[in-house]
Amino acid sequence: MILEKKFDFKNRENKIYNFWAKNNFFSVDDDYNKKKFSIVMPPPNITGKLHMGHALNLTWQDILVRFKRMCGFNVLWLPGTDHASIATEIKILKEKNISKKNITREKFLEYAQEWKEKFESEIINQIKKIGSSCDWNELNFTLDKNINRAVNFVFEDLYNKKIIYKGEKIINYCPNCMTSIADAEVKYKEDNGYLYYLKYFLKNSSDFLVVATTRPETIFGDSAIAINPSDIRYLSYINKKVIVPIVNREVKIVFDNYVDINFGTGVLKITPAHDFNDFDISQKHNLKIINIFDDEGNLNESAGEFCGLNVSLSREKIILKLEKLNLIIKKEKIKHNIGIHERCGEIIEPMVKPQWFLKMSELTKPCIKSYENHELKFFPERFGEVYLKWLNNLNDWCISRQLWWGHRIPVYYCETCGEILVNQEKILSCKKCRSKKIKQEESILDTWFSSALWPFATLGWPDKTLDYEYFYPTDLLVTGYDILFFWVIKMIFSAFEETKKLPFKNVLFNGIVRDKFGRKMSKSLDNGIDPIEIIKNFGADTLRFSLSINAGTGSDIKFNIKDLENDKNFCNKLWNASKFIIDIKKNNLENNIRSSKKNNVYDFDLDISDRFILSRANHIVLNVTQLLESYEIANALKKVHDFFWYEFCDWYIECCKIKIYLNKNKSCIWILYDVLIICLKLLHPFLPFITEEIFLNIQDKEKSIMISCWPECNNSLLDLDSENNFEFLRSIIKTIRNLRSEKNIHPSKKTFVHIILNDKKKEEKINQNKYLFGLCGINKIFLDMPENKKNMVRQITDDFDILLSLDGLIDKESNISILEKKYKKILKEIERSDKILSNKEFVKKAKKDLVELECEKLRSNKELLDKIKKEIKLNYDRRS
């Protein structure tokens, strides 16, 4: 039972984690009759290091998992990693400096597997360093065989239900990655461009319409001109046709309410294959769809002489030709948004391509109903509105990707008869014509398709395994609010469709960890913070403490590395207080007075400070338990932090020092010990390493704090009267301390005090606990008004009147010198404020709240200056 001078986190954290893992403390209990708590980890991508967002998310999960485990639940925290199709492919191609044109699919998948083995192990080690107590026996990867089996099962099921279908629709396409991408993976940025005004001549006429466009290179895909039917300028053009420039193709004029009368000339060219809105118009008006780009984003044969040119070069050459043909009236500078693929940074190109889609109309209905019936709950609740908004506006989901790393779509084509075959298992021959010329679909499924099955596929579904039957549905999902649409919604509708159950009952959203200025961390800003580097320098407990106490539910957090020194102080405080209690217990208790303690009720005499701390400790147990059950993590940590620091350490430990010094009642040492144990257990979910180290040194009955029992509130020790009475004594002691501080009285100098109470009934409390006034340097207390008030300082409150004797305490010369320095300093501040406020330009132009703040400073400093003047005069009078 000896603690070192300080907690050596650099050497101890890894050893403690290995101790937990070696003893299988993270593993699921074999007793499946116990109450259960299950949670699946949002699987991090195998594309690099964990970031601060992962650290926050993992910390929150671990806090709740440790709490539930200590509360007696059979806990499953299932870890895993995500293959991240497109991100991983981009990284591998860049690292190997290769192109998919020059490599086989099989060779690339070899590289991908090597990548997975390397980076998955690195990420797992980082997850461990944060202290995550997940069950590593249950580790899953989104391309594991069991997940692939579930993916293929779901695909076949949904295909047979005609929920999955193949069709030609407009999608976001990345020419760089040569694949379709999700709408949510497109980021928009403002760009400088031009609005070109082009002549579209009417058929067999010298008359023309002027069309404004930012993309003249797409004229090869024009299949109509559109005008708003309420635009009276163009009513005479009904049923007429125009000729597309350069192409000389005849297209009709259609009238559609989508067209903005105020944009450009109010005449819009319609290119259905390369604009989402144009595609919608084409469906209404049965327009031809002409794809003008190849898979690499270059113009195809539809562009004639411009075939093979990329967008940028073709635009230059087409503009030159249009100018030569006198078809450009003018061009205007314009700022407009362009879509960027967030993964590779390439400009995306809307294209109509054959893809696999998932119908959303029927899938979303049970998702909406479950929320409206309060079966599904969000924390914070405001995200429910976001959830409903997304569900009510979902288009069919494009689930196919033209990539290699992922779940290959289980669709097979017979090259002999053209039959399309969908099957979970690999098909070797056509069931229709028996041909063995079978080719599997080249595309893979969107990463989110497999991730959508994560809560149940990882538990052995579609088999009815013991884990699935016991742990599913899971109890909670902890995730970032920024993937509500990406992932959360997809899991919910997939679970309803396949398991007929919600995948989880509650969803807890953590916010985004931003830099100290509130900016999102990014490579471009070079403001990213590596959580593993913080752990190296400050320890995992300090990182967890900082993230937990500053991050409200669903709210972003500004993270400042400078704050970590202050956060580390709490760990130091916990260590030093524990060391003191261990040492004092060892040095003062020769006999085991534990025999005098029965049924958690102390039968020896308890003074007011004892009853106060025992009552407050049990109230804190109640409060923290309720807060954690409601997922209010930051508030829970603040409660136990404030109790430990400001009540237990600052007050009760100091009271005990006096009692032990006076040999008044050494039984308080056991109360110190008991309350420390409670604090350690309440803090363990937040600070697992340091609490374990202290716990293993302070007792030897329990093998680990993480499998010890969560504290329960002992109602018999709740005592509001004692809390209020001690708070009353504490307010008197604080007042005396403040008076001593104001008069610069050295802590070692003792004096006496007169306390006049408004409620005489409280005199007994002071008489019973006079020894506590040693905390404020008082050696005598009088409960009456002194006859001679000379050389006394007075403080009147609503509950009491304090008169503190200054006899022999103040070095008058030294005090005068201190007061005069204060006087000069405040005088300078007043002169500064006067100068600022006399500046009419400042008062006129500055923000109102700044002017008011300066006025308040001036008023406050003038009051302080008057007070110091009086103090100086009083000290001069005393000197004379």
DRENBATOR-488496 format. One line per 4 residues: number of its first residue (from 1); their letters; for each residue x, y, z of C-alpha. Coordinates in steps of 0.5 Angstrom, whole numbers. Layout:
residues N
NUM> a> X/Y/Z  ...;
This chain:
residues 880
1> mile> 0/0/0  5/5/-2  4/10/-8  10/13/-12;
5> kkfd> 11/21/-11  7/21/-18  3/17/-23  8/14/-28;
9> fknr> 3/14/-34  8/13/-39  10/6/-36  4/4/-32;
13> enki> -2/5/-37  1/0/-42  2/-5/-36  -5/-4/-33;
17> ynfw> -8/-5/-40  -5/-11/-41  -7/-13/-34  -14/-12/-36;
21> aknn> -13/-16/-42  -10/-22/-40  -15/-23/-34  -21/-22/-40;
25> ffsv> -24/-17/-36  -27/-14/-43  -30/-21/-45  -37/-23/-45;
29> dddy> -39/-26/-38  -41/-34/-39  -48/-32/-35  -53/-31/-41;
33> nkkk> -58/-30/-35  -56/-23/-33  -58/-17/-35  -54/-15/-41;
37> fsiv> -52/-8/-45  -49/-9/-52  -46/-3/-56  -42/-4/-63;
41> mppp> -36/1/-64  -37/5/-70  -32/2/-74  -26/7/-76;
45> nitg> -23/6/-83  -17/3/-84  -14/9/-88  -9/12/-83;
49> klhm> -9/14/-76  -15/15/-71  -16/23/-70  -19/27/-64;
53> ghal> -26/25/-67  -25/18/-66  -22/19/-59  -28/23/-56;
57> nltw> -33/18/-59  -28/12/-56  -28/15/-50  -35/16/-49;
61> qdil> -37/9/-51  -32/7/-46  -34/11/-40  -41/8/-41;
65> vrfk> -39/1/-42  -35/1/-36  -40/4/-32  -45/-1/-34;
69> rmcg> -40/-7/-33  -39/-4/-26  -47/-4/-25  -47/-11/-26;
73> fnvl> -49/-12/-33  -46/-17/-38  -43/-12/-43  -41/-13/-50;
77> wlpg> -37/-8/-53  -36/-10/-60  -30/-7/-64  -29/-7/-71;
81> tdha> -26/-4/-77  -28/-1/-84  -25/-3/-91  -27/4/-93;
85> siat> -27/2/-101  -26/8/-104  -21/12/-99  -17/5/-99;
89> eiki> -16/5/-106  -14/12/-107  -9/11/-101  -6/4/-104;
93> lkek> -6/7/-111  -2/13/-109  3/9/-104  4/4/-110;
97> nisk> 5/9/-115  0/5/-120  -6/5/-124  -11/0/-125;
101> knit> -10/0/-132  -4/-3/-131  -5/-8/-126  -10/-14/-125;
105> rekf> -16/-14/-120  -13/-20/-116  -6/-17/-116  -9/-10/-113;
109> leya> -13/-14/-108  -7/-17/-105  -4/-10/-104  -10/-8/-101;
113> qewk> -10/-14/-96  -3/-13/-94  -5/-5/-93  -11/-8/-88;
117> ekfe> -6/-12/-84  -1/-7/-83  -6/-1/-82  -12/-5/-78;
121> seii> -6/-7/-73  -4/0/-72  -11/3/-71  -13/-3/-66;
125> nqik> -6/-1/-62  -9/6/-62  -16/4/-60  -12/1/-54;
129> kigs> -8/6/-52  -14/11/-51  -16/5/-46  -22/2/-50;
133> scdw> -25/-4/-46  -28/-7/-52  -28/-15/-52  -23/-16/-57;
137> neln> -25/-23/-58  -31/-21/-62  -27/-16/-67  -30/-16/-74;
141> ftld> -28/-13/-80  -33/-11/-86  -30/-15/-91  -30/-22/-86;
145> knin> -33/-28/-89  -39/-27/-84  -40/-20/-86  -40/-22/-93;
149> ravn> -45/-28/-92  -50/-23/-89  -49/-18/-95  -50/-23/-100;
153> fvfe> -56/-26/-96  -59/-19/-96  -58/-17/-103  -61/-23/-106;
157> dlyn> -67/-22/-101  -68/-15/-103  -67/-17/-110  -72/-22/-110;
161> kkii> -77/-17/-106  -76/-12/-112  -73/-7/-107  -66/-8/-111;
165> ykge> -66/-6/-118  -61/-4/-124  -63/2/-128  -60/8/-132;
169> kiin> -61/14/-128  -56/20/-126  -51/19/-121  -45/23/-118;
173> ycpn> -39/20/-122  -32/22/-120  -27/21/-127  -21/21/-123;
177> cmts> -23/15/-119  -28/12/-124  -34/11/-120  -40/13/-118;
181> iada> -40/16/-111  -46/18/-106  -49/25/-106  -47/26/-99;
185> evky> -39/25/-101  -40/31/-106  -37/37/-102  -39/44/-106;
189> kedn> -34/50/-106  -35/57/-109  -31/58/-116  -30/63/-121;
193> gyly> -33/62/-127  -36/65/-133  -43/65/-135  -43/65/-143;
197> ylky> -49/68/-147  -50/63/-153  -55/64/-160  -59/58/-161;
201> flkn> -63/59/-168  -70/57/-169  -71/52/-174  -71/55/-181;
205> ssdf> -70/62/-178  -65/68/-177  -69/69/-170  -65/66/-164;
209> lvva> -66/65/-157  -60/67/-152  -58/62/-147  -54/63/-141;
213> ttrp> -49/57/-139  -43/56/-135  -42/50/-139  -41/51/-146;
217> etif> -38/44/-147  -44/40/-145  -48/43/-152  -46/36/-155;
221> gdsa> -51/33/-150  -57/38/-151  -64/35/-152  -68/41/-151;
225> iain> -69/48/-149  -73/50/-143  -77/56/-141  -82/58/-135;
229> psdi> -89/58/-138  -90/64/-134  -85/68/-138  -89/72/-142;
233> ryls> -83/74/-146  -83/67/-150  -90/65/-151  -89/66/-158;
237> yink> -84/60/-158  -89/55/-156  -89/49/-161  -82/51/-164;
241> kviv> -75/48/-165  -68/51/-164  -62/48/-167  -56/46/-162;
245> pivn> -50/50/-164  -44/47/-167  -48/40/-167  -53/43/-171;
249> revk> -58/38/-168  -66/40/-168  -69/40/-161  -75/42/-158;
253> ivfd> -77/48/-154  -81/45/-147  -84/50/-142  -83/48/-135;
257> nyvd> -84/51/-128  -77/49/-126  -74/55/-130  -72/61/-126;
261> infg> -74/67/-130  -69/71/-127  -63/67/-128  -59/69/-135;
265> tgvl> -64/70/-140  -69/66/-137  -68/61/-143  -64/54/-140;
269> kitp> -61/49/-144  -63/42/-142  -57/37/-142  -60/31/-138;
273> ahdf> -54/26/-138  -50/31/-134  -55/35/-129  -59/33/-124;
277> ndfd> -65/38/-125  -64/37/-133  -65/30/-132  -72/31/-128;
281> isqk> -74/35/-133  -72/30/-139  -77/25/-135  -83/29/-135;
285> hnlk> -82/31/-142  -79/25/-145  -73/28/-147  -67/24/-151;
289> iini> -61/23/-146  -54/24/-149  -48/22/-145  -42/26/-148;
293> fdde> -37/24/-143  -33/17/-142  -31/14/-136  -25/18/-135;
297> gnln> -29/25/-136  -26/26/-143  -31/28/-149  -33/22/-153;
301> esag> -35/21/-160  -41/25/-159  -37/31/-159  -34/30/-166;
305> efcg> -28/34/-167  -27/35/-159  -27/27/-158  -22/25/-153;
309> lnvs> -21/32/-150  -22/34/-142  -27/39/-139  -22/44/-139;
313> lsre> -19/44/-145  -25/42/-149  -28/49/-146  -23/53/-149;
317> kiil> -23/50/-156  -31/50/-156  -31/57/-154  -26/59/-159;
321> klek> -30/56/-165  -37/59/-162  -33/66/-163  -31/64/-170;
325> lnli> -38/62/-171  -41/69/-168  -45/65/-163  -43/68/-157;
329> ikke> -46/75/-155  -42/76/-149  -39/73/-142  -40/75/-135;
333> kikh> -36/73/-129  -39/69/-124  -38/66/-118  -42/59/-117;
337> nigi> -41/52/-113  -38/46/-116  -38/39/-113  -32/36/-111;
341> herc> -31/29/-109  -29/30/-102  -24/24/-102  -20/25/-108;
345> geii> -21/33/-109  -23/32/-116  -29/36/-120  -35/31/-120;
349> epmv> -39/30/-126  -46/28/-126  -47/22/-131  -53/17/-133;
353> kpqw> -50/10/-132  -53/4/-131  -52/2/-123  -56/-2/-118;
357> flkm> -61/2/-114  -64/1/-107  -72/3/-107  -73/7/-101;
361> selt> -80/9/-101  -82/3/-97  -76/2/-93  -77/9/-89;
365> kpci> -84/8/-86  -82/3/-80  -76/8/-79  -81/14/-78;
369> ksye> -86/10/-74  -81/8/-69  -79/15/-68  -86/18/-67;
373> nhel> -88/12/-63  -82/13/-58  -79/7/-59  -72/10/-62;
377> kffp> -69/16/-58  -64/21/-60  -59/24/-55  -60/30/-56;
381> erfg> -67/30/-58  -66/35/-63  -63/30/-68  -70/27/-69;
385> evyl> -72/33/-73  -66/32/-77  -67/24/-78  -75/25/-80;
389> kwln> -73/31/-85  -68/26/-88  -72/20/-88  -78/24/-92;
393> nlnd> -73/27/-97  -69/20/-99  -68/19/-106  -67/11/-109;
397> wcis> -60/10/-106  -55/8/-111  -51/2/-108  -46/0/-114;
401> rqlw> -39/3/-114  -34/1/-120  -28/-1/-115  -25/-7/-113;
405> wghr> -24/-7/-106  -30/-9/-103  -36/-14/-103  -37/-16/-110;
409> ipvy> -44/-15/-112  -47/-23/-112  -50/-22/-119  -48/-26/-125;
413> ycet> -49/-26/-132  -50/-32/-137  -46/-30/-143  -49/-35/-147;
417> cgei> -57/-33/-146  -56/-27/-143  -60/-29/-136  -59/-25/-130;
421> lvnq> -57/-29/-124  -57/-27/-117  -55/-32/-111  -51/-31/-105;
425> ekil> -46/-37/-107  -42/-37/-113  -46/-39/-119  -42/-44/-124;
429> sckk> -47/-45/-129  -53/-42/-132  -60/-45/-129  -63/-43/-135;
433> crsk> -59/-46/-141  -53/-50/-137  -48/-46/-140  -41/-45/-136;
437> kikq> -40/-38/-139  -42/-34/-133  -39/-27/-131  -40/-24/-125;
441> eesi> -42/-17/-124  -35/-12/-124  -38/-7/-119  -38/-8/-111;
445> ldtw> -43/-5/-106  -42/2/-103  -38/1/-96  -45/4/-93;
449> fssa> -49/-2/-95  -44/-7/-91  -44/-2/-85  -51/-2/-85;
453> lwpf> -52/-9/-83  -46/-8/-77  -51/-9/-71  -53/-16/-73;
457> atlg> -49/-19/-78  -43/-18/-73  -47/-22/-68  -48/-28/-73;
461> wpdk> -54/-26/-77  -57/-29/-81  -56/-35/-76  -60/-35/-70;
465> tldy> -53/-35/-66  -53/-35/-58  -50/-28/-59  -55/-25/-63;
469> eyfy> -61/-28/-59  -58/-25/-53  -55/-18/-55  -59/-16/-61;
473> ptdl> -62/-11/-61  -56/-7/-58  -58/-2/-53  -54/4/-55;
477> lvtg> -50/7/-61  -45/12/-60  -43/16/-66  -42/23/-69;
481> ydil> -48/27/-71  -45/28/-78  -46/21/-80  -53/21/-78;
485> ffwv> -55/20/-86  -49/16/-88  -50/11/-83  -55/11/-77;
489> ikmi> -61/12/-82  -58/6/-86  -57/1/-80  -64/3/-78;
493> fsaf> -68/1/-85  -64/-5/-86  -65/-8/-79  -72/-7/-80;
497> eetk> -73/-10/-86  -68/-16/-85  -69/-17/-77  -76/-14/-76;
501> klpf> -73/-10/-70  -69/-4/-69  -62/-5/-69  -61/0/-62;
505> knvl> -66/3/-57  -62/9/-56  -57/14/-61  -52/18/-57;
509> fngi> -49/24/-61  -42/26/-60  -40/33/-63  -34/35/-67;
513> vrdk> -27/36/-64  -25/43/-67  -19/47/-66  -18/52/-61;
517> fgrk> -21/57/-66  -27/53/-67  -25/51/-74  -26/44/-77;
521> msks> -19/40/-76  -16/39/-83  -10/38/-87  -11/44/-91;
525> ldng> -11/48/-85  -5/44/-82  -9/44/-75  -10/37/-74;
529> idpi> -8/34/-67  -6/27/-66  -9/24/-60  -4/19/-59;
533> eiik> 2/24/-59  -3/28/-53  -3/21/-49  5/20/-50;
537> nfga> 6/27/-47  0/28/-42  -3/21/-41  -9/17/-43;
541> dtlr> -13/20/-37  -12/27/-38  -14/26/-45  -20/23/-43;
545> fsls> -22/28/-38  -21/34/-42  -25/31/-48  -31/29/-43;
549> inag> -31/35/-39  -32/40/-45  -36/36/-49  -44/37/-49;
553> tgsd> -48/32/-52  -49/33/-59  -44/40/-59  -38/41/-62;
557> ikfn> -32/42/-57  -26/47/-58  -20/43/-56  -14/47/-54;
561> ikdl> -7/44/-52  -6/49/-47  -12/47/-43  -9/40/-42;
565> endk> -4/42/-36  -10/44/-32  -14/38/-34  -7/34/-32;
569> nfcn> -8/38/-25  -14/34/-23  -10/27/-24  -5/30/-20;
573> klwn> -10/32/-14  -13/25/-14  -6/22/-14  -4/26/-8;
577> askf> -10/26/-4  -10/18/-5  -3/18/-3  -4/22/3;
581> iidi> -10/18/6  -6/12/5  0/15/9  -4/17/14;
585> kknn> -8/11/15  -2/7/15  1/11/21  -5/13/25;
589> lenn> -9/6/25  -5/1/29  -12/-3/31  -17/-5/26;
593> irss> -23/0/28  -27/-3/23  -30/-8/28  -34/-2/30;
597> kknn> -37/-1/23  -43/-5/22  -48/-5/16  -45/1/13;
601> vydf> -47/5/19  -42/8/24  -44/7/31  -38/11/33;
605> dldi> -39/19/34  -39/23/28  -38/30/28  -41/35/23;
609> sdrf> -36/35/18  -36/27/18  -44/27/17  -43/32/12;
613> ilsr> -38/29/7  -42/22/8  -48/25/6  -45/29/0;
617> anhi> -42/23/-2  -48/19/-3  -52/25/-6  -46/25/-11;
621> vlnv> -47/17/-12  -54/18/-14  -53/24/-18  -47/21/-22;
625> tqll> -51/15/-23  -57/18/-26  -53/23/-30  -49/17/-33;
629> esye> -56/13/-34  -58/19/-38  -52/20/-42  -50/26/-39;
633> iana> -43/25/-39  -40/32/-38  -45/34/-33  -43/27/-29;
637> lkkv> -36/28/-29  -37/35/-27  -41/33/-21  -36/28/-19;
641> hdff> -30/33/-20  -33/38/-16  -35/34/-10  -28/31/-10;
645> wyef> -24/37/-11  -28/43/-7  -31/39/-2  -27/32/0;
649> cdwy> -20/35/-1  -21/43/0  -25/42/6  -26/35/9;
653> iecc> -19/33/9  -17/39/12  -22/38/17  -19/31/18;
657> kiki> -12/34/19  -14/38/25  -18/33/28  -12/28/28;
661> ylnk> -7/33/30  -12/35/36  -13/27/37  -20/29/37;
665> nksc> -23/23/33  -18/18/29  -24/14/26  -25/20/21;
669> iwil> -19/16/17  -24/11/16  -29/16/13  -23/19/9;
673> ydvl> -22/12/6  -29/10/5  -30/16/1  -24/16/-3;
677> iicl> -26/9/-5  -33/12/-7  -29/17/-11  -25/12/-15;
681> kllh> -30/8/-17  -34/14/-19  -28/17/-23  -26/10/-26;
685> pflp> -30/10/-32  -27/17/-34  -20/16/-31  -19/8/-32;
689> fite> -11/8/-31  -10/12/-25  -16/10/-21  -14/3/-22;
693> eifl> -7/4/-20  -9/7/-14  -15/2/-12  -10/-4/-13;
697> niqd> -5/0/-8  -11/2/-3  -14/-5/-2  -13/-12/-3;
701> keks> -20/-15/-3  -22/-14/-10  -18/-16/-16  -19/-10/-21;
705> imis> -23/-3/-20  -26/-5/-27  -30/-11/-24  -32/-8/-18;
709> cwpe> -39/-6/-16  -41/1/-18  -43/5/-11  -50/5/-9;
713> cnns> -53/11/-5  -54/9/2  -60/13/4  -59/12/12;
717> lldl> -53/17/11  -57/22/7  -57/28/12  -59/35/9;
721> dsen> -59/38/16  -52/36/17  -50/39/10  -54/45/11;
725> nfef> -50/46/18  -44/45/15  -45/49/9  -47/55/15;
729> lrsi> -40/53/18  -36/53/12  -39/60/10  -37/63/16;
733> ikti> -30/60/15  -30/63/8  -32/70/11  -26/70/16;
737> rnlr> -21/67/11  -23/73/6  -22/78/12  -15/75/13;
741> sekn> -13/76/6  -16/83/5  -12/85/11  -6/81/8;
745> ihps> -5/77/15  0/71/14  -3/64/15  1/63/21;
749> kktf> -1/68/25  -7/66/30  -13/71/32  -20/71/35;
753> vhii> -26/73/33  -33/75/35  -39/72/31  -46/74/32;
757> lndk> -51/70/30  -58/72/27  -61/65/29  -59/64/36;
761> kkee> -60/56/35  -54/55/31  -49/57/37  -49/50/39;
765> kinq> -47/48/32  -41/53/33  -39/51/40  -39/43/38;
769> nkyl> -34/45/32  -30/50/35  -24/46/33  -26/47/25;
773> fglc> -24/54/26  -17/52/26  -18/52/18  -18/60/18;
777> gink> -13/61/24  -18/63/29  -16/60/36  -22/63/40;
781> ifld> -29/65/39  -34/69/42  -41/69/41  -43/76/43;
785> mpen> -41/83/41  -35/86/43  -35/92/48  -29/95/44;
789> kknm> -29/95/37  -23/98/36  -17/95/32  -23/90/29;
793> vrqi> -25/89/22  -32/87/21  -36/83/16  -44/83/16;
797> tddf> -48/78/12  -55/76/12  -54/70/17  -48/73/22;
801> dill> -44/79/23  -36/77/24  -31/82/28  -24/80/27;
805> sldg> -19/82/32  -13/85/28  -9/86/35  -1/84/33;
809> lidk> -3/82/26  -1/87/22  5/90/20  3/97/19;
813> esni> 9/100/15  9/94/10  1/94/10  1/101/8;
817> sile> 6/100/3  2/94/-1  -4/99/0  -1/105/-4;
821> kkyk> 2/100/-9  -5/98/-10  -8/105/-10  -3/107/-16;
825> kilk> -5/101/-20  -12/102/-20  -11/110/-21  -7/108/-27;
829> eier> -13/104/-30  -18/109/-28  -14/114/-32  -14/109/-38;
833> sdki> -21/108/-38  -22/116/-37  -18/117/-44  -22/112/-48;
837> lsnk> -29/114/-46  -27/121/-47  -25/119/-54  -32/121/-58;
841> efvk> -30/117/-64  -29/111/-60  -35/111/-56  -39/113/-63;
845> kakk> -36/107/-67  -34/102/-62  -39/96/-60  -44/98/-55;
849> dlve> -43/92/-50  -35/94/-51  -37/101/-49  -41/99/-43;
853> lece> -36/94/-41  -31/100/-40  -36/104/-36  -37/98/-32;
857> klrs> -29/98/-31  -29/105/-29  -34/105/-24  -32/99/-21;
861> nkel> -25/102/-20  -27/108/-17  -31/104/-12  -24/100/-10;
865> ldki> -20/106/-10  -25/110/-5  -24/103/-1  -17/103/-1;
869> kkei> -16/110/1  -20/109/7  -16/103/9  -9/107/8;
873> klny> -12/113/12  -14/107/18  -7/104/17  -4/111/18;
877> drrs> -9/113/24  -7/106/27  1/108/26  0/115/30;
